[in-house]
Amino acid sequence: MQRRHFIRTSGAAMAGSMLIHPASSFGSPFSFQKKRIVLVGTGIRGITFWGKSVLERYGDTVEFVGLCDINPGRLAFGKEYIGTPCPTFTDFDEMMRTAKPEMLIVTTVDATHHEFIIKGLEYGADVLTEKPLTTDEVKCQKILDAEKKSGKKVMVGFNYRYNPHYTKLRELIADNKVGRITSVDFHWYLNTYHGASYFRRWHGLRNKSGTLLVHKASHHFDLLNWWIDSDPVEVNAYGNLEHYGKNNSFRGQKCRGCEFKSQCKFYWDITEDNFLTKLYVNNEQHDGYIRDNCLWRNEIDIYDKMTVQIKYANNVQVSYSLTTYSPYEGMRIAFNGMNGRIDAWDGIPWRMEDIQNQADLHKLEMTQKENEEALNYEEIYVSKNFGDIELMKVPKSLEGHGGGDVRLHDRIFKDPNAPDPLRHAAGIRDGAMAILIGVAARKSIEEKRPVKIDELTDLKPHPTRGV
């Protein structure tokens, strides 16, 4: 299973003052004039998923009026790659004053999301941010306060929810297919290509990513919150770094030119990828960012194995784990209900018709390639207590990330007022609750204690997330 198969995302409407549909607040279908959009952060995610794809699909309704990045080389390449004639800026405030956008898209390093979200709101723009919303509880509270003060809206680009496989799970639970859900077993596996990539990049430093409990797992925690339809109340976690980083007998500066490349199974030649070479290698001199860093470097301080126990306000209990050095990429999940159990999985090799090359899966993900070849369907088993077992086959889309990407983009840029019965669209509360589980888990590991969600911000958990 590859990330593209479970990218589905986004969130739900919330309780209390958060019940306004987060996507509809971004405006109605843009029939009279194009919506003015700016993007800050011209790395791979920004210029592919939120740049080129958006302009190609929705160029008749939206226009980029500014791109911003601290690296002028990446900025120039990003403008060319997206195919927009808009001006570029290395100063964010100058861009916002000059371009006067209606929407800001934030795709910078995670730890800086809050800076641009808050400034964007203050400049009078709605904000669409890549996940995670931010990396700690203090920044989260500042974002919550800024949105409330501004009168504008923050939306989080969770795309996992929109995948048909995960949407079907949401439908089965909402339809009470196995009765009230009481517990969930959820395990995610990153293979030795995808998992290792986080430790090469800035994600390997907790002061930039908040650890994978925030950067990566916020996707998974958002899915859990959406599926369970409740807020987390308490988290207990364990984690360690025992595979990557300092846990090796040799290390270099970066893969290029490394004296140990012949004996390192993780050796990766970035120059074989023309796109990554143009985006990153050719622009290192501007800011010093190395895309093919050694994953054994001593400065890495995030966890590479994590287990999390979560208790929800509706009394559902979750057991979650994240592994970053698996031989295959995939996930398993089981929902235990009062009247039965729902089992689902992605990418488990012996459940697939074809065992696909794991290196190829990661390469496809990192290029955000669409129209990828896929199996015909995903499987879900619904088992009734004292009853039959039903196998459900969910058709796969050949579009990007199982069709989740297009569905998310359509929700935001094509018809934000379309019916949303399963509450796919994710607002600020969805983004906050997703990262707060990861923040609480990190704090639990560091302080060796259970952590309550309401310790972190002024958000109070609700047993039910919306109507």
C-alpha positions in Angstrom: 0.0 0.0 0.0 1.3 3.4 -0.7 0.6 6.7 0.7 -1.2 7.6 -2.5 -3.8 4.9 -1.8 -4.7 6.4 1.5 -4.5 10.0 1.0 -7.9 11.0 1.7 -8.4 13.7 4.1 -9.8 16.4 5.6 -12.2 16.9 8.4 -15.4 17.6 9.8 -17.6 20.3 11.0 -17.4 20.8 14.7 -19.3 21.5 17.8 -20.1 24.9 19.3 -18.8 27.9 17.4 -16.9 25.6 15.0 -20.0 24.2 13.2 -19.7 26.5 10.2 -18.7 24.4 7.2 -15.0 25.1 6.8 -14.9 24.8 3.0 -18.0 26.9 2.4 -16.4 29.8 4.3 -13.9 29.9 1.5 -16.6 31.2 -0.8 -19.2 30.1 -3.3 -18.4 28.8 -6.8 -16.2 31.4 -8.4 -18.5 32.4 -11.3 -17.8 36.1 -11.6 -14.0 36.5 -11.2 -11.1 34.3 -10.4 -10.1 33.8 -6.8 -6.8 35.4 -6.0 -4.4 32.9 -4.4 -0.9 33.1 -3.1 1.4 30.3 -1.9 4.3 30.4 0.6 6.7 27.5 0.6 7.8 26.3 -2.9 9.1 22.8 -1.9 7.8 19.7 -3.6 4.5 19.6 -1.9 3.7 23.2 -2.6 4.6 23.4 -6.3 3.1 20.0 -7.2 0.0 19.2 -5.1 -1.0 22.8 -4.3 0.6 24.5 -7.3 0.7 22.8 -10.7 -2.3 20.5 -10.0 -4.5 23.3 -8.8 -3.7 25.6 -11.7 -4.2 22.9 -14.3 -7.5 21.8 -12.9 -9.1 25.1 -11.8 -7.3 27.7 -13.8 -10.7 29.0 -15.0 -11.7 29.8 -11.5 -8.5 30.6 -9.6 -5.3 32.5 -10.3 -2.0 32.6 -8.5 -1.1 36.2 -7.8 2.1 35.5 -5.8 4.6 32.8 -4.8 7.0 33.2 -1.8 10.0 31.3 -0.5 13.2 32.1 1.3 15.2 30.3 -1.4 15.2 32.3 -4.7 16.3 29.3 -6.7 13.5 27.1 -5.6 11.2 30.0 -6.1 12.2 30.5 -9.7 12.0 26.8 -10.5 8.6 26.6 -8.7 7.2 29.4 -10.8 8.3 27.7 -14.0 7.1 24.3 -12.9 3.6 25.5 -11.9 3.3 27.5 -15.1 2.1 30.8 -13.6 3.1 34.3 -14.7 2.6 35.6 -11.2 5.2 37.7 -9.4 7.6 36.0 -6.8 8.7 37.2 -3.4 11.3 36.3 -0.8 9.5 38.6 1.7 6.2 37.3 2.8 4.8 40.6 4.1 5.7 42.3 0.8 3.8 39.6 -1.1 0.7 40.0 1.1 0.7 43.8 0.8 1.3 43.7 -2.9 -0.8 40.8 -4.1 -3.8 41.3 -1.7 -4.9 37.7 -1.9 -8.2 36.2 -0.9 -6.6 32.9 0.0 -3.2 32.0 1.3 -1.8 28.4 0.9 0.9 27.5 3.5 3.3 24.7 2.6 6.4 25.7 4.5 8.4 23.8 7.2 5.9 22.6 9.8 7.3 24.6 12.6 6.8 27.9 10.7 3.1 27.2 9.7 1.8 29.3 12.6 3.8 32.4 11.5 2.3 32.5 8.1 -1.2 31.3 9.1 -1.5 34.1 11.7 -0.1 36.8 9.4 -2.3 35.6 6.6 -5.4 36.0 8.7 -4.2 39.4 9.9 -3.9 40.5 6.2 -7.5 39.5 5.7 -7.1 36.3 3.8 -8.6 32.9 4.4 -5.9 30.3 5.0 -5.5 26.8 3.6 -2.6 25.0 5.3 -0.9 21.8 4.6 -0.9 19.3 7.4 0.0 19.4 10.2 -1.6 22.6 11.4 1.5 23.3 13.6 3.9 21.5 15.9 3.1 22.3 19.5 0.3 23.4 21.8 1.5 27.1 22.2 1.5 27.7 18.5 -1.8 25.9 18.2 -3.4 28.3 20.7 -2.1 31.3 18.9 -3.6 30.1 15.6 -7.0 29.4 17.3 -6.9 32.9 18.8 -5.9 34.5 15.5 -8.7 32.9 13.6 -11.3 33.9 16.1 -10.1 37.5 16.1 -9.8 37.8 12.3 -13.2 36.6 11.2 -11.5 34.6 8.5 -11.2 30.8 8.3 -8.4 28.3 8.4 -8.8 25.0 6.5 -6.4 22.0 6.8 -5.5 20.1 3.6 -6.2 16.6 5.0 -6.7 14.5 1.8 -6.8 11.0 3.4 -10.5 11.3 4.2 -11.4 11.7 0.6 -10.1 8.3 -0.5 -13.0 6.0 -1.4 -11.7 3.2 0.8 -11.5 5.4 4.0 -14.8 7.1 3.1 -16.5 3.6 3.0 -15.2 2.9 6.5 -16.8 6.2 7.6 -20.1 5.2 6.0 -20.1 1.8 7.7 -19.5 3.2 11.1 -22.0 6.0 10.6 -24.6 3.4 9.5 -24.0 1.5 12.7 -23.0 -1.6 10.7 -21.4 -3.4 13.7 -23.1 -1.5 16.5 -21.5 1.1 18.7 -17.7 1.2 18.2 -15.9 0.4 21.5 -12.2 0.1 20.4 -9.9 0.4 17.4 -6.6 -1.3 16.5 -4.7 0.9 14.0 -1.1 0.1 12.8 0.8 2.0 10.1 3.9 0.8 8.3 6.4 3.0 6.4 8.8 1.0 4.2 12.5 1.4 4.2 12.3 3.9 1.3 9.5 6.1 2.5 10.3 5.8 6.2 14.0 6.6 5.6 13.2 9.7 3.6 11.9 11.5 6.7 15.3 11.0 8.4 17.2 12.5 5.4 15.1 15.6 5.4 14.3 18.4 7.9 11.6 16.1 9.3 14.3 14.3 11.3 14.6 17.3 13.6 11.9 17.8 16.1 12.2 21.5 16.2 11.1 21.6 12.6 8.6 18.7 12.3 7.4 18.1 15.9 8.4 14.5 15.3 6.5 12.0 13.1 3.8 11.9 15.8 2.9 15.3 14.5 4.1 15.5 11.0 3.0 12.1 9.7 0.7 10.7 12.4 -1.6 13.8 12.3 -3.0 12.3 9.1 -3.8 9.1 10.9 -5.1 10.8 14.1 -7.4 13.0 11.9 -8.8 9.8 10.3 -9.4 8.4 13.7 -11.2 11.5 14.9 -13.3 11.5 11.8 -14.1 7.8 11.8 -14.9 7.7 15.5 -16.8 11.0 15.4 -15.5 12.1 18.8 -12.7 14.1 20.3 -9.7 12.6 22.1 -9.5 13.2 25.9 -6.3 11.4 27.1 -3.1 10.0 25.5 -0.4 7.7 26.7 2.5 6.9 24.5 5.9 5.2 24.1 8.6 6.0 21.5 12.3 5.6 20.8 15.0 6.2 18.2 16.8 3.0 17.7 17.2 2.4 14.0 18.2 5.7 12.3 20.3 8.5 13.5 23.1 7.6 15.8 22.3 3.9 15.6 24.8 3.0 13.0 28.5 2.3 12.9 29.3 4.8 10.1 27.9 8.0 8.8 28.6 10.6 6.1 27.6 14.2 5.3 25.2 13.3 2.5 24.6 10.5 0.1 26.4 12.3 -2.8 30.1 11.5 -2.5 29.7 9.4 0.6 32.6 7.0 1.2 30.3 4.4 2.7 27.8 4.2 -0.3 29.0 0.7 -1.3 28.1 -0.7 2.1 25.0 1.4 3.0 21.7 -0.3 2.0 20.1 3.1 2.2 22.3 4.8 -0.3 20.3 7.0 -2.6 21.5 9.0 -5.6 19.3 12.1 -5.8 20.9 13.1 -9.1 19.1 10.3 -10.9 15.9 12.2 -10.3 15.9 15.2 -12.6 13.0 17.0 -10.9 14.5 16.7 -7.4 17.9 17.8 -8.8 16.4 21.0 -10.3 14.3 21.8 -7.2 16.8 21.0 -4.5 20.4 20.1 -5.5 20.7 23.1 -7.9 19.6 25.5 -5.2 21.5 24.4 -2.1 23.8 27.4 -2.2 20.9 29.8 -1.4 19.9 28.4 2.0 22.1 25.3 2.7 19.2 22.8 2.7 20.5 19.3 1.8 17.8 17.0 0.5 19.9 13.8 0.6 21.3 14.2 4.1 22.8 11.2 5.8 20.0 9.4 7.7 22.6 8.2 10.3 23.6 11.8 11.3 23.8 12.4 15.0 21.5 15.4 15.0 18.4 13.4 14.3 16.2 13.5 17.4 12.8 12.2 16.4 11.4 8.7 17.1 11.5 5.9 14.6 9.0 3.7 16.5 5.9 4.9 18.3 2.9 3.4 20.0 0.0 5.5 21.3 -3.0 4.7 23.4 -5.9 7.2 23.0 -9.1 7.5 25.0 -12.0 9.4 23.4 -14.8 11.4 24.9 -17.3 8.8 23.7 -15.3 6.1 25.6 -13.7 4.5 22.5 -10.2 3.3 23.1 -7.5 3.2 20.4 -4.2 1.3 20.1 -2.0 2.9 17.4 1.5 2.3 16.2 3.8 3.8 13.6 6.8 1.9 12.2 9.4 3.6 10.0 11.5 0.7 8.7 9.1 -1.9 7.5 9.8 -4.1 4.4 6.5 -3.0 3.0 4.3 0.1 3.1 0.8 -0.3 4.4 -1.7 -0.2 7.2 -4.1 -2.4 9.1 -7.2 -1.2 11.0 -10.0 -3.0 12.9 -13.0 -1.4 14.5 -14.5 -3.5 17.3 -18.2 -2.9 17.8 -20.8 -4.2 20.2 -22.3 -6.3 17.4 -19.2 -7.2 15.4 -16.0 -6.0 13.8 -14.8 -4.2 10.7 -11.4 -5.1 9.3 -9.5 -3.2 6.6 -6.0 -2.8 5.2 -3.9 -1.2 2.6 -0.8 -2.5 1.0 -0.3 -5.7 2.9 1.6 -7.7 0.3 0.0 -11.1 0.7 -3.4 -9.4 0.5 -2.6 -7.9 -2.9 -2.8 -9.4 -6.3 0.6 -8.1 -7.1 3.6 -7.5 -4.8 4.7 -4.1 -6.0 8.2 -2.8 -5.7 8.6 -0.7 -2.6 11.2 1.7 -4.0 8.8 2.4 -6.9 5.9 3.1 -4.5 8.0 5.8 -2.7 9.2 7.3 -5.9 5.6 7.7 -7.1 4.6 9.3 -3.9 7.3 11.8 -3.8 6.6 13.0 -7.4 2.9 13.2 -6.6 2.3 11.2 -9.8 -1.3 10.9 -10.9 -3.1 8.4 -13.0 -1.1 5.7 -11.4 -1.7 2.0 -12.1 -3.6 0.5 -9.2 -5.3 -2.7 -8.2 -9.0 -2.8 -9.0 -10.3 -2.6 -5.5 -9.7 -2.5 -1.7 -11.2 -5.0 0.7 -13.2 -4.5 3.9 -14.5 -7.4 6.0 -17.6 -6.8 8.1 -18.0 -9.7 10.7 -21.2 -9.9 12.7 -21.2 -11.5 16.2 -23.1 -14.9 15.8 -23.6 -14.0 12.1 -22.1 -13.9 8.7 -18.9 -12.3 7.4 -19.3 -9.9 4.5 -16.5 -9.0 2.1 -16.9 -5.6 0.6 -14.9 -4.5 -2.5 -14.3 -0.8 -2.8 -13.4 0.2 -6.4 -10.1 2.1 -6.7 -9.7 5.2 -8.7 -6.7 5.6 -11.1 -6.4 9.3 -10.1 -3.9 10.6 -7.7 -3.9 9.0 -4.2 -6.9 6.7 -5.0 -8.9 9.7 -6.2 -8.6 11.5 -2.8 -6.6 14.4 -4.3 -9.2 15.4 -6.9 -12.0 15.1 -4.4 -10.2 17.4 -1.9 -9.3 19.9 -4.6 -12.9 19.9 -5.9 -14.2 20.6 -2.5 -11.9 23.6 -2.0 -11.6 25.1 -5.5 -14.6 23.9 -7.5 -17.7 23.7 -5.3 -17.1 24.4 -1.6 -20.9 24.6 -1.1 -21.5 21.0 -2.3 -23.3 18.7 0.1 -20.9 17.1 2.6 -22.9 14.5 4.5 -19.9 12.8 6.0 -18.2 16.1 6.8 -15.0 15.5 4.8 -14.0 19.2 4.9 -11.5 19.9 7.7 -11.5 23.2 9.6 -9.3 24.6 12.3 -10.7 22.4 15.1 -10.0 19.3 13.0 -6.5 20.4 12.4 -6.0 21.2 16.1 -7.4 17.9 17.4 -5.2 15.9 15.0 -2.0 17.6 16.1 -2.9 17.7 19.8 -2.9 13.9 19.9 0.6 13.9 18.6 1.7 16.7 20.9 0.2 14.9 23.9 1.9 11.6 22.8 5.3 13.4 22.5 4.7 15.0 26.0 3.7 11.6 27.4 6.9 10.0 26.1 9.1 12.8 27.5 7.3 13.1 30.9 6.4 9.4 31.3 2.7 10.0 32.1 -0.7 10.1 30.5 -1.5 13.6 29.1 -5.0 15.0 28.9 -5.9 17.0 25.8 -7.5 19.8 27.7 -4.1 20.5 29.3 -2.8 21.8 26.0 -5.2 24.5 24.7 -8.6 26.0 25.5 -10.4 23.5 23.3 -12.6 21.2 25.3 -13.2 17.7 23.9 -16.7 16.8 22.8 -18.2 13.3 22.9 -19.7 14.0 19.4 -18.1 16.2 16.8 -21.1 17.6 15.0 -24.5 17.1 13.6 
